[in-house]
Amino acid sequence: MKLKQHIKPFLKISLAACMVSLSACDYLDVIPPAQPDFEDTMKDEATTLGFLFTAYSYNKSYHPFDYTQMENSADEMVHPKDWGLDEQQMLFGSISAASDNGKWIQNYDYIGYVHYFTYWLERLNPVGVTEEDKNMYRAEAWFLEAYYHFRILEMFGPCPLIYEKVDQNISKADIPGRSHFDFCVDYIVGKLDDAAAILPAKRETADLGRADATICKALKARVLLYAASPLWNGSFPDKDWKNENYETEGYGLELVSHTYDPKKWERALTACQEALAAAEAAGYQLFDIEDANAKAERDKVPLPFIPGREEDTEENIAFKERVRMFQYLATAHEGDGNDEIIWGMTTNSSGMTGSDKIARMPNRIIKLSNGSWHGNSGYSGFAPTLNAVKRFYTENGELPEKDPKFFDESEWYTRYYIGTSSPELSTDMDGEGVKNDIIKFNSHREARYYAWIAFDGGEYSSVMRNGEPLWLNLKNSNTNGYSSGLRNAAGTGFLCKKFISPDIVYTPAGAVTGSETRFPFIRLAELYLNLAECYEALGRKQEALDQLNIIRERAGIKKLTTADLSTMSLTEWIRNERFVELYQEGHRYYDVRRWCIADEVLSAGVRYGLNGMTINPSFEEFNTPTLINQPIKWNRRQYLTPIVNSELYSTPQLVQAPGY
C-alpha cells in the first residue's frame, strides 16, 4: 500500500464492529455503520456523530496497554520469549523495515479518515446539526488530526504532515516527505490550540472519551515536553540525517535541530503550567483513599495482605487502604469517583477475560468443578524485571540500595519470616502457607509496590479465587510456576497486577465477574511530573521538588528536600518518580529515548530477574538474581522505528530512519 492510499478514506468497517449503540457513554467505544456513500454518512445528527466517532476508534485497538504494542519493549518488564510479538522485535534488536511495527499505515489511515469527515462536514447539511454543532465537530477533528500526527512523531520522528483531504489522483512527486521535527511540533500544537479555543473545558459523563479543552492542553504539554528533551533538543545521535529531495519551509533539508535551545524548556513550562491550571479548574484531582474505600465497600473487596503488617493497628490499616487505593486508581472509572482521569478508555477486550487482562494474570487461577483448570487463566505475560522492581521505593521513600533503614543487600533474597520453611507443593492451588517464602526484598516497600507488583509468596488478589485470596507460588510448577514446555512464562519472579480490578472473581463454575478497567491515556499525576521536569531543566529546584512532592505525598512516602539531592540528583529523583507513578502506562518507552539514556537501560546484559525458569526450584535456587535469558539487544538506530519498506518504495520524498 502507498502513502497516498493511507491519506484517503478508511471506510471498510466490519458489520460486527458496527453493532454498537450510539448511547454508549465512552465514545472511544463507538463505531458507526458503514454507508454506501458519503451523503448517507451525514444525513442527520446520528450518522454524523457516527462518522465522527469512527475517527476516534483507532485508539481502541492500538494503545500501550495492549500486550502486543511497541511500548512494552521498555525496561519495565519482559514477555515470555517465544511469544514473537512486534514489541519483541524492538526488544531483541531485530526490528526492520520489512513490517509496520510502529503502525505508520494505520495512523495515516485515520488522519485520512479525519480529513474526509471534515471535508463532508463543510459540504453537507445534516438534519438536526447546527452551526454550533459543526464548530464543535471541527474542533474534535483538529484534535484528532493533532493526536494521530503526534503518535507518528513520537514513534517515527519527523513525519509528513497531511493538512487536508488529498486528491486520489495525487502524483508521487506531490506526496510530502518528512517535515522538520520542530515544524511538526508547531503544527500539532497549533491544531491543539485551535481545538481548545472551541471545545468545553470538560465533558459530561455521557460524552466521556470525546476531546475537550483540558485534554488538548494536556496533550500540548506532553508534545512540548518531548520537544524540549535532549533527543530533540541538540542531542540527536545521528548528525547527518536529513531529507534528500524534500524541504521544510524555513528549515531546508534538515530534519532535526542539533543545537540546544533553552527556550524550548520555557515554552514547555508555560504549556505545562497552563495544562495543570486548566485541569484543576475543571475539577480534576488526584484519586484518594476515601473514594477508593467507598468503591471497595460496594465491591466487597477487603484490605489486602501486606507482609509485616498483619496486625490491625491504625497505621497498618491506613497503609493497606492506601495500597487498595492505588489498585483502584489504575482501574476505577469516573463514576467511581476517579477524577484523576483526564482522557481514558475502557478495556479493548470484552468482559474480564480479554487479552488486556489475562495477559497480566498468573497461570492457573482456579480449578473448575470437574477438576480441570479454568480455561481463561492468565498468561503470566507481564513479568517485571528485577531492575524495575528495584526502582520502587521502600516505605521510607528511598530506593532499596540507598535506604540505610532497609535491609542490607546481602539479606534481600533471604526469608522475611524467620524460622519458617516452604510448604509442600500443592497440585490444586497454593494457600496462605506460601507467605513463608516472601523475601526481605519484598517487605517494607511503598504502597504502589504492593498495589501493582506481585511476587512469590504474596497475595495476588484478595477475592479472585471464588471470593478467597489468590496466593502466588511461582516456584510450584503445578500451579503458578514454570513447567516444562510452558509457553506462557517469563520467570522473572514477579508479575504485574496493575490494571487488574480488585473485584475480579473466578468461580469453579467457570464464571468470571468484576469491574471493567478504565485505562488512562492522560491523568492528572502526569501533569505534576511534567511540570517538575520543566522546572528542573530550567534550574528552579524548589519548584520542581514542590511538584514532585505532590505525587510522593499521595503515595504515602516522605517529601523530598534539597538535602535528599546529596544521594540522588534532582534529575534522577524526577525520572525515577515517573518510572514508578506511570509504571506500564506507555510513557517509559518514550522517556528513555527522549532522555537519550536508552543505550544505558535497554542494552544487552542489564536486565535481571529471579531464577524462575526452573522446574520446582528450591527457595534458594529461585531467589537468585539471574540474567534474563532472552536475546535482548540495543542499537542506536532503535531511537526511532523504521518506516515500512513499501512506503519508501512508493514515495520518493521519504527518507528512512537512520541505521535501517
N, C-alpha and C positions, 0 to 999 in steps of 0.2 A: 504494500500500500504506500501511497505517496503523501507527502505533507499536504498537498493541495486537496487531497481527499479527506484529510482529517479536519480541515477547516471549512468543510462543507457539512450539511446537516447530518446529525446522528439520530435516525428516526426508527431504526429497526428495534422495536420493543416487543419482547415476547408477550404472548397473551397471558401467561401465568403471572408475569410481573405486573400486568395491567389491572389485575383484580384487587385493587386497593381502594378503600373508601376515602373520599376526599374529606371526611370528617376526622381523620387521624390528627392527633394533637402534635405530632412531630413531623414536620413537613419534609424531613430527610427520609421519611418512610414512604412518601407518596410518589407514585409513578403514574402518569396519565395514560389513557388508552391511545393506541396508535390510530391515526386517522388517514383516510385516503388522500387528502390534500390539505394544504396549509389553511385554506379558508375554514375548513371544519375544525382545525385546532383552536381557532379563536372566534367561534361563532357566538359564544356567550361567556359569562364570567367563569363558570365552572371549567370549561375547556381551556380557557386562557390560563387559569391557575394551574390546571393540569399540565399544560405545556411548560409553565414556569417551574413547577415542582420537579419535572424531569431534569431540568438543568441542575438541580441540587443533588440528584440521585446518585451521582458517581461517588459521593462521599460515603454511601452505604456499603460499597463494595471494595473501596480502596482507602484504607486508613491504617495507621500504625498499630492499632490494637489487634488486627488480624495476624495470626502467626506466620502467614506467608510473606509478609511485606518486608521491604528492604531495611526499614528502621530497626528490625530485630537483629541486625548484624553488628550492633554496637557491643560494648563490653559489659552490658548488664547481665547477660545470660547466654546460654547456648541451647540449641535444639538438638535432639538426637541426630547423630552423624549421618544416618542413612536416609533422612527424610528427602534430601535432594531439592530443597526449596530455592526460590530465586535469591532470597537473602543469604543463603549459604554459599552462593557463588561469590558474593561480595566478601563474606567471612573467610572463605578459603582462597581468595585472591584469584579465582578462576573466571571472574566476570569478564564478558567480552561483548562486542557489538553484534553478536550473532542473534541475540534476542532482546526484547524490550523489557528488561528487568525493572527499570525505573518508571514504566508506564508513560513514556513520552507520547505515544499514539493516543492513549485513552484521554489524557489531559487535553490534547488538541482537539480531539473529537468533541469534548464538552465545551471548549471555547467556541468551536463552530456552532454548536447547538445554541449557546447563549446568544451568539450574533444572529442566528436565524430567528430566535424568539424576538429580539429587539427589532429586527427588520420587519417582521409581520405585525408587530405591535404598532408600528408607525403607519402601517398601510391599511389595517383593518379596523373596523369599529364594532367590537363585540358587544352584544346586547348586555346592558347592565354594568358595563365597565366605564367609569367616569374618567375625566382627565386627571383627577386626583389619584385615582387607582393607577392609571398609566404612569404617572410620575413615580409612584411607589414601585411599580414593577420594573421600570427603567433602572431605578437605583439598585434594586436587588440584582439586576443583570450586571450592572457595573461592578458590584461587589463580587459576584461570581467570576466575572472576567478577570478581576484582580487576583482573586484567590487561586484560580487554576493557573494563571501565569506564575504566581509565586511558588506553587507546588513544583512547577517545572524548574524555576530559577533555583530553588534550594537543592534540588536533586541533581540538575544538569549544569548549573551555572548559567552564564549569559545565554539568552534564548531568543528566538524570533518572536516579535510582538505582532499579534494579529489584531488589528484595530476594528475591523468590521467584517460583515459577510463578504466572502470572497467569491468572485465570479467563477463558475465551474470551468470556464474555458481559459483560466489564467495560464500564461505561459511559464515555462520553467524559469526563464530569466527574471520574471517578476515576483517569484516567490521569495520572501525575505530570508536573509540569513540571520545569524545571531546578532543581537544588538549589544552594545557595551553594557556591562553589569549595572553600572550606575544609572544609565539611561533606562534600563528595565525597572530599576527601583523607583525612579521618578515617575514613570508611567503608572506603575502599580499603586503607588502612594496617591497619585492624582486621582485615580479612579476611586480609591477608598475615601478620599476627602469629599469627592462629589457625591458619593453614595451617603456618607454620614450626614451631609447637609440636608438630606431629604428624609431619611429613614427615622423612625421613632427611636428614642433612647433605649427602649427595652420592649420586647414583645410580650403580649399577653399569653397565658397558658395555651390557648387554642392555636397559637401561631409559633410555638417553640420550634426552633431549627431554622426559621427564616432570618435573614440578615437584619440587623438593626445597627444603630449608630455606634453603640458600645462595642459590638463585635468588630465593626470597621476600624475603630480607633485602636482596639487591642491588637488586631492583625497588623495595622500600620506600625505599631510599636515594635512588634516582632520583626517585621521586614527591615526596619531601620536599625534595630539592634544587630541583626545579621550583617547588614551592610557596613556597620561600623567596626565589625570584628576583624581580627588580623587577616583571615583568608582573603577578605575583600577590601582590606584597608592597608595595602602595602606589602603583604607577606605571601601573596600567591606564589606557589612553589615553581611554576614554570614561567620565566620572564619572557620567553619568546613566543608564547601562544597568542595568536591574533588571527583575524579574518584574512582571507586571501583575495577575495574579489567582492566583498560586501562591506560598505562603510556605514557607520552610525553617525548621524548628524552631530557635529561638534567633537567627535572622537576619532574619526577616520576608521582605520582598520583595527584599532586597539579594542580589546575585549575586557581588560581588567586594568584598574589603576594600580601602579606599583609604588606609589608614594603615599606614606602615611598622612592622613588628614584628620586632625583632632576635631574639626568641625562636624565630622560625621557622628562623633560621640555626642556633641552638643545637640545636634538635630535629633538623634535617638533619644536623648534625655528628655527633650521637650515633648516628644511623642509619647514616651512612657509616662511622664507626668500627666499629660492630658488623658491618656487612656485610663490611668488609675482614678483620676478625678471623676471621669465620666462613669466608670463602673461603680464607684462609691455613691455618686449622686443618683444613680439608677437603682440603688438598693442592694447591690451585690455585697456580700460579706462572707468571711471565712466560715465554713461549716463548723458547728460547735457540738459539745458534748450533750447539751440539753436537747437539741433536735435529734441527735443520734439515739439518745435514751428513749425518746418518745417513739421513734420508729422501732427500736428493739422491743419495746413493750408491746407494740402492735403485732410484731412478728413473732413474739415469744422466744426471742433469742437471749440466752443467758450470758453472763460475763464469761470471757474466755479464760482458759488455764494459762497461767504465766509462771514459769519456773522461779521459785524463790518468793513468790507472792501468794502462796496458798492460803495463808491466814487472812480472814476477812477484816483486816484493820481498815480504818478510814483511808489511810494512804494507799493501801493496796487496791481497795475498791475504786478509788479515783483513778489510779493508773490503768486498771482494767477497763474502766469506762472510756478512757482516752484511746486505748487500743481499739475497742469496738467502734469508737467514733471514726477512726481512720479506716476501718474496714468499710463503714458505710459511706465515708467521703468518696471512696472510689467506686461506689455502686448506686448510691441513692439518687433519686430524681428530685426535680424542683418541687414537686408536690409533697415530697418527704421533708421539706424544709432545707433542702440543699441549695442555698442561694449563692453558692460559690461558682456554679457552672455558668459561664458567660455564653459559651456555644458548645453544644454537645449533641449526642445522638444515642438512641437506644441500640441494643445489640444488633449486629448484622444477621445473626442466625436466629432461627425460631426456637422459642422455648428455652429450657435450661440445658439442653444437650447439644447446643450448637457448637461448632468448632472453636469459636472465640472463647468459650468457657472450658470445654473439656480438654482443649489443648493445654490448659494450665493445671488441671486437676491430676491427682495421683492415679497410678494404675490401681485397679481392683478396689472399688469403694465399698461394695456390699454384695453379698450373695442373695440370689433370688430364692424363693420358696422351694424351688426344685433342686437347689444345691449348686447351680451354675452361677458364675459371676455376672453381675449386671452388665448388659451389653453396651451401655453408654458410660462406662467408667472412663477415667481420664487417660490422656496420652503421656503424662509426665513430660510434657514438651517444653515447658518454660523452666529451665534449670539455671538459677542464678549461679554465677561463678563465685569462688571464694574471694576473688578480688572485689566483686560487687558488694558482698555482704560485709566486708571489712569497712566499706565506706559509710555504713550506717553507724550511728553513734552509740556510745554506752549511755546508760541512764544519767550519767553526769554531763552529757553533751560534748564528749570528746571522742575522737577516733580511738578504737581499742588500743592501738600501739602507742598512743600518746597520752593515755589516761593513767596517771600514777595510782589511781584508786581502783583500777581494773586489774584483773589477773595478769600475772607475768605471762608473756607469750609462750614460755615453756610449759605452762599449765593449760593453755587454751583447749587442747584436744583431750583432756582428761575428764573423768566423770564429775559432774556438778554435785550429784547426791553421793556423798562419800559413804562407802561401806555397802553399796548396792551392787547388783550384778544384772546382766542381761537376762530377760525372761526366755523361756523356751520358745522356739519358733512355732508360731501358730499356722495352721493350714486353713483357717477360716478368716478371722480378722484379728488384728492385734488389739489388745486392750490397754488400760491405763498403766500397766506394768512397764510398758516401753519407755516411760518417762525416766526410768533408771538410767537410760543411755544418753540423756541430754548432757552435752559437754559444757564446760565452763564458758566457752566462747559464745554460746547461745543463751547465756543467762546475764541478767543485769544490763540488758540493752534498752534502747529507747522504744517508745510506743509504736512508731512506724515500722520498726523491725518486726515486732510480733504481729502487726496487722497485715503485713504484706509478704513476709518471708516465712516459709515453712521449713522445718528441719527435722532430722531424725529424733524420734522420741517425743516430739511435740504434738500438740493438738492442731490438726489442720482446720477443723470446724467444730463448733460446739453442738451442732444438731444434724450434720449431714447424713449420718448413718442412722436413718429411721428415727430421727429425733434425739439420737445419742451422739456423743463426741466421736469424731473420726481421728484416731491416733495413727501417727505415721511410724512405720518401721521400714526404713529404707535399706536395712540390712537383710530383710527377710524376702527371699526370692519367691516365697509362696504368696506374698501379699503385695506390698508396695515396692519391693526392691527389684533389682535387676535379675533376670533369669536368662538362661542360655537361649540365644536366638531372638530375644525380645527386641523388637524394633523401636518401641516407644520407651526409650530410656536414654538419659544423658549422663546420669550417675555422678553429678557434682556434689551430692549430699544435701542439696537444697531444692526446694520448689517454690514457685511463685503463687501467692493466693490473692494478689491484688486483682480487683475486678471480679472476684468471686463473691456473690452476695452471701452475707452471713446466714440467711434463712433458707438456703438451698437444702432440700431433703431428698434423699434416695430411699425408696422403700423396697422390701422384699417382693412386693407385688409387681415391681418394675416401673412404678411411677417416679417422676422427678418433679418436684414443685419448688417454687421460690419466686423471688422478685427479679424482673429484668434489670440489667445493668445499664446505667447511663454513662457512656464513655465521654470524657471531656476533650474537645478539640482545644478549647481555651478555658482556663479557670482563673479565678482571682489570684491565687498564690503565685502564678507565673508572673503577673504584673508587678508584684513586690520584688520578685527576684530579678526581673528585667531592669527595674529601676535601680536596685542595688548595684548591678553590674555597670550601669552607666555612671553612677556616682563614683564608683571605684576607678573607672577608666579616666575620669576627669580629676582624680586626686581628692575627692570630697569624702574622706574616710568615714567620718562620724555619720554622715547622712546615709552612706552605704550600710553601715552597721545598724542604723535605725530600721531600715527596710528589712534587712536580714533577720533582725530580732523579732519582727512581727511574725515571721514564719516559725522561728525557733520557739517563741513563747507558746504558740498554738500546739507545737509538738511536745511541750512539757519539759524542755531542756533549757539549760541556763542561757541567759542573754550574753552576748559577746561584748567585751570591752576592748579598748586598744591594748590592754595587757595580754589578751589572747593572741595578738598578732606576733608574739615572740615565738609561738610554737608552730603557727602556720600563717602564711601571708594572707592578706585580705582576699586576694585573688583566689587562693586555694580554698578558703572558707566558703566563698560565694559559689565556686564551681562544685564543691562537694555538696553544698546545700541543694543546688539544682539537681545533682545526681539523686539524692535521697528523696526530696519532696516530689520531684517529677519523674520518679522511677517508672520506667516502662510506659511512659506516655508519649513516646516518639521523639522527645527532644534530644536525647543523648547522641543519636546518630549525627545530627547536625551540629551539636555543640562541640564535639571533639574535632570536627572538621573546621568549623569557623574559628576555633581557637588555635588551629594548626598543631594539635597535640596527638593526632591520630596515630602517627608513627610511634609514639611512646606507649599508648594504651591498647592499640589494636594489632600490634605486630605479633609474630610467632614467638612462642616460648614465654608468654607473660600471663596467660590465663590458667588459673589453677582451680581445682575443686577438691573435694574429699574423694576417697578411693571407692566410689560407688558402683563401678562397672566390674564388680566381682560377685560371684555367686555365694550367698550366705557368708559374707566376711565376718570375722570376729570384730568385737568392738574396737580393738587396737588397729586391725587392718583397715577398717572402714575410715577411722578418724586419722588418716594420714594424708596431709596435703600432697596432691598429685597433679602433675601437669595434665591438662585435659587432652585426651587422645583424639584430637581432630586435626586435620591438615590446615590449620589456621595460618594465613599469610597476610602480609600487608605490603602494598606497593604504592608509591607516591601518586600514581595515576588514579588511585581509588578515592582521592578527594572529590572527584566528580564521577557520575555514572555515564557510561557511553551512550551515544545515540545509536539506535538500531541501524544496521548497515543499509537496509532497504531505503531508509530516509535519505541517507547520504548519496546513495546511487541516483536517486531521482531528483535531488535538489542541489544543484551545483554551488549555490551560495553557502551551504552549510559546511562548517569545519567540525571535525571530530574533537572530543575532549583530548587533551594531551596524554600521550602514552598508549592510546588504543589503536 
